[in-house]
Amino acid sequence: MKRRPPLLGLLTILYVMWSLVPVAIAILFSFNDGRSRTVWQGFSMRWWTGDPEQSLLHDPALRTALRNTLVLAGGSVLVTVPLGVLLAVGLQRWRSRAATSANWLNSLPLVTPEIVMGAALLLVFTHLYSGIPLGRPAQLIGHVTFSLGFVVVTVRARLTSIGPSYEEAARDLGANRTQALRWVLLPLLTPAIMASAVIVFATSVDDFVISSFLSSGASSETVPVRIYSAVRASSSPALNALATTMVALSFLALGVALLALTAWRRRHGEQAGLRSALGDVTQMEL
C-alpha cells in the first residue's frame, strides 16, 4: 500500500489556510459590534440588520450594488453559456484554416490583461457603439465578451473526450444533425455546461476592472466596485457583511451545481446516458 507523501499534505493544508483564513477573518468581523475592523468588540448583527442607516439591510447603496451584481451575473450566465456551447460545437466541427484563426481569436480574451480589455471596451462603447449606453447593458456585453472563452474551452474539452462516435451512431439510427445534437450531444455535455455556468457566474461576480470601466455611476456599481470605492473613503464592517453575502452566494452556486451534477451522474452515468439518448432517437425513428 502506497503511503501519502507527508510534504504534499502539509503544503495542501498551508495553502488552504493561506487562502481561507483572510476570508474567515473578514466574515468574523462582519459580526463585530463596533466599527473597528481589527479589534473584536463582541458579537452583534449590527452591520447586517441592526444599524438603521449603515447596515447591509438598510443601506440603499449596498443593496443596489448587491442587486446589480446578481442581475449582471445571472444575465451573463444566460447569454454566455448558450453562445459558448454553440461556438464550441461549431469550432469542433469546423475544419479549415479559418477555424484555427477563429479559435485563436476566441482565446485572446483569456490571455489579454483585464485592464487592457476594460480600456478597449470603454473605447468601443464610447466611440464606436455609442448607441449602447454605459451601465448595465455595456457591462453585460463586456462580461459576455470576457467570459465566452472559458465556456468554449470547457465545452470543447468535453467534446474531445466524448468523440464523434456517439453522434455518428445517432445518425446511423436515422437522426438528423439537429436531433443528434439535441438528444445525444447536449445530454452528454451536461457536466461541462454546469461547470461553465459556475465559472461564468463566479467570474462575473468577482470582476472589478470591466465593471468599473463600463459603469455609469452609483446606479450601476457592482459589489467589487462598491467595496473598492468605500474602502478608499470611510468604510464600515457592513462591507464585510456584503462581501460575506457574495462569498455565501458563490459557494451556494457551486454547491447547487455539484449536487445537480452528482444527481445527473447517479441517474444517467456516461453509458446509461448514451443508451437513453440513443433509445430516444430509436423511438423517434420508429
C-alpha positions in Angstrom: 0.0 0.0 0.0 1.4 3.4 -1.0 1.9 6.0 1.6 0.8 9.5 1.0 3.6 12.0 0.8 3.6 13.9 4.1 5.0 17.0 2.5 2.2 17.2 -0.1 -0.4 17.0 2.7 1.3 19.7 4.6 1.6 22.0 1.6 -2.1 21.5 0.9 -3.1 22.4 4.4 -0.9 25.5 4.3 -2.3 26.6 1.0 -5.9 26.2 2.3 -5.1 28.2 5.4 -3.4 30.9 3.4 -6.4 31.2 1.1 -9.3 30.9 3.6 -8.0 32.5 6.8 -8.3 36.1 5.5 -11.8 35.3 4.2 -12.7 33.8 7.6 -11.4 36.9 9.4 -13.5 39.2 7.1 -16.6 37.1 7.8 -15.9 37.2 11.5 -15.7 40.9 11.7 -18.9 41.3 9.8 -20.5 40.3 13.1 -18.4 42.8 15.2 -20.4 45.0 17.5 -18.1 48.1 16.9 -16.9 49.9 13.9 -13.4 48.6 14.2 -12.3 46.1 11.5 -9.3 44.9 13.5 -10.3 44.8 17.2 -13.1 42.4 18.2 -15.7 44.2 20.4 -18.3 41.5 20.8 -20.8 39.6 18.6 -23.6 41.6 17.0 -25.9 41.7 13.9 -25.5 45.4 13.8 -23.9 45.5 10.4 -26.3 43.0 8.9 -29.7 44.3 10.2 -29.3 46.3 13.4 -27.9 49.7 12.3 -30.8 51.7 10.9 -28.7 53.5 8.4 -25.4 51.7 7.7 -26.3 48.0 7.9 -26.5 45.8 4.8 -30.3 45.7 5.1 -30.8 49.4 5.4 -28.0 50.9 3.3 -29.5 51.5 -0.2 -26.1 51.8 -1.9 -25.1 48.3 -0.6 -28.4 46.8 -1.7 -28.1 48.3 -5.1 -24.6 47.0 -5.6 -25.7 43.5 -4.5 -28.7 43.6 -6.8 -26.6 44.8 -9.8 -24.0 42.1 -9.2 -26.6 39.3 -9.1 -28.5 40.6 -12.1 -25.3 41.0 -14.1 -24.0 37.6 -13.1 -27.3 35.9 -13.9 -27.6 37.7 -17.3 -24.0 36.7 -18.1 -24.8 33.1 -17.4 -28.0 33.1 -19.5 -26.3 34.7 -22.5 -22.7 33.3 -22.4 -23.4 29.6 -21.8 -25.7 29.0 -24.8 -23.4 31.1 -27.1 -20.3 29.3 -25.8 -21.8 25.8 -26.3 -22.9 26.6 -29.9 -19.5 28.2 -30.6 -17.6 25.2 -29.1 -19.6 22.7 -31.2 -19.1 24.8 -34.3 -15.3 25.1 -33.8 -15.1 21.4 -33.0 -16.7 20.5 -36.3 -15.2 23.3 -38.5 -12.0 22.0 -40.1 -10.2 24.8 -42.0 -7.6 27.4 -41.6 -10.3 29.9 -40.8 -11.4 27.7 -37.9 -7.9 27.8 -36.5 -7.9 31.6 -36.7 -11.3 31.8 -35.1 -10.1 29.5 -32.3 -7.2 31.9 -31.7 -9.4 34.9 -31.7 -11.7 33.2 -29.1 -8.7 32.6 -26.9 -7.5 36.2 -26.9 -9.7 37.4 -24.0 -8.2 34.6 -21.9 -4.6 35.8 -22.3 -5.3 39.6 -22.6 -4.7 41.6 -19.4 -8.1 42.5 -18.0 -7.1 46.2 -17.7 -6.4 46.2 -21.4 -9.7 44.5 -22.1 -11.6 47.0 -19.9 -10.0 50.1 -21.6 -10.6 48.7 -25.0 -14.3 48.0 -24.3 -14.7 51.5 -22.9 -13.3 53.0 -26.1 -15.5 50.8 -28.2 -18.7 51.8 -26.4 -17.9 55.5 -26.2 -16.6 56.0 -29.8 -17.9 53.1 -32.0 -21.1 51.7 -30.4 -22.2 54.9 -28.8 -25.9 53.8 -29.1 -25.2 51.3 -26.3 -25.2 53.2 -23.0 -22.6 52.7 -20.3 -24.0 50.9 -17.3 -25.7 47.5 -17.2 -26.1 47.0 -21.0 -22.4 47.7 -21.6 -21.3 45.8 -18.5 -23.3 42.7 -19.7 -21.7 42.8 -23.1 -18.3 43.2 -21.5 -18.8 40.3 -19.2 -20.1 38.1 -22.0 -17.1 39.0 -24.1 -14.6 38.2 -21.4 -16.3 35.0 -20.2 -17.1 33.4 -23.5 -13.7 31.9 -23.9 -14.0 30.0 -20.6 -17.2 28.3 -21.8 -15.7 27.4 -25.2 -12.6 25.9 -23.6 -14.6 23.9 -21.1 -17.1 22.5 -23.6 -14.5 21.7 -26.2 -12.6 19.7 -23.7 -15.7 17.7 -23.0 -16.4 17.3 -26.8 -12.9 16.0 -27.3 -13.3 13.4 -24.5 -16.7 12.3 -26.0 -15.5 12.0 -29.5 -17.7 11.8 -32.7 -18.8 8.2 -32.4 -21.9 8.8 -30.3 -23.3 11.4 -32.7 -22.4 9.2 -35.6 -24.3 6.3 -34.0 -27.4 8.5 -33.6 -27.1 9.5 -37.3 -26.9 5.8 -38.3 -30.2 5.2 -36.4 -31.9 7.9 -38.5 -31.5 11.1 -36.6 -30.6 14.3 -38.4 -28.0 16.7 -37.2 -30.4 18.7 -35.1 -31.9 15.6 -33.4 -28.4 14.2 -32.8 -27.3 17.4 -31.2 -30.4 17.7 -29.0 -30.9 14.1 -27.9 -27.4 12.8 -27.8 -24.7 15.5 -27.7 -26.3 18.1 -25.3 -27.2 15.5 -22.6 -23.5 14.3 -22.7 -22.4 17.9 -22.5 -24.4 18.5 -19.3 -21.4 18.3 -16.9 -19.4 20.8 -19.0 -22.4 23.1 -19.3 -22.9 23.1 -15.5 -19.2 23.8 -14.9 -19.3 26.6 -17.5 -22.3 28.2 -15.8 -20.5 28.2 -12.4 -17.3 29.6 -13.9 -19.2 32.4 -15.7 -21.1 33.2 -12.5 -18.0 33.3 -10.4 -16.1 35.4 -12.9 -18.9 37.9 -13.3 -19.4 38.3 -9.5 -15.7 38.7 -8.9 -15.0 41.1 -11.8 -13.8 44.6 -10.9 -12.0 46.1 -13.9 -14.6 45.7 -16.7 -17.4 46.6 -14.3 -15.6 49.7 -13.2 -14.6 50.9 -16.7 -18.2 50.4 -18.1 -20.0 51.7 -15.0 -22.2 54.8 -15.5 -22.2 55.8 -11.8 -23.5 54.7 -8.5 -26.7 53.2 -10.0 -24.6 50.6 -11.9 -21.9 49.8 -9.3 -21.3 46.2 -8.5 -20.1 44.7 -5.2 -16.4 44.8 -6.1 -16.6 48.4 -7.3 -18.6 49.4 -4.3 -16.2 47.8 -1.9 -13.2 49.5 -3.6 -14.9 52.9 -3.5 -16.0 52.6 0.1 -12.6 51.3 1.3 -10.9 54.4 -0.1 -13.4 56.6 1.8 -14.9 55.8 5.2 -15.5 52.1 5.4 -17.6 50.2 7.9 -18.0 46.5 8.7 -21.1 46.5 6.6 -18.7 46.0 3.7 -17.6 42.8 5.4 -21.3 41.7 5.6 -21.7 42.5 1.9 -18.6 40.5 1.0 -19.7 37.6 3.2 -23.0 37.6 1.3 -21.2 37.3 -2.0 -19.0 34.5 -0.7 -22.0 32.6 0.5 -23.8 33.1 -2.8 -20.7 31.8 -4.7 -20.5 28.7 -2.5 -24.2 28.2 -2.9 -24.0 28.3 -6.7 -21.1 25.9 -6.5 -22.9 23.6 -4.2 -26.1 23.6 -6.3 -24.0 22.8 -9.4 -22.2 19.9 -7.6 -25.5 18.5 -6.3 -27.1 18.7 -9.8 -24.0 17.1 -11.4 -24.0 14.3 -8.8 -27.7 13.7 -9.3 -27.2 13.6 -13.0 -24.4 11.1 -12.8 -26.3 8.8 -10.4 -29.4 8.9 -12.7 -27.7 8.5 -16.0 -24.0 7.8 -15.9 -21.9 8.0 -19.0 -23.0 4.8 -20.7 -26.6 5.0 -19.3 -27.0 8.5 -20.6 -25.8 7.3 -24.0 -28.2 4.4 -24.1 -31.1 6.6 -23.0 -30.3 9.2 -25.7 -29.9 6.6 -28.4 -33.1 4.9 -27.2 -35.0 8.2 -27.7 -33.6 8.5 -31.2 -34.7 5.0 -32.0 -38.2 5.6 -30.7 -38.5 8.8 -32.9 -37.4 6.8 -35.9 -40.0 4.0 -35.2 
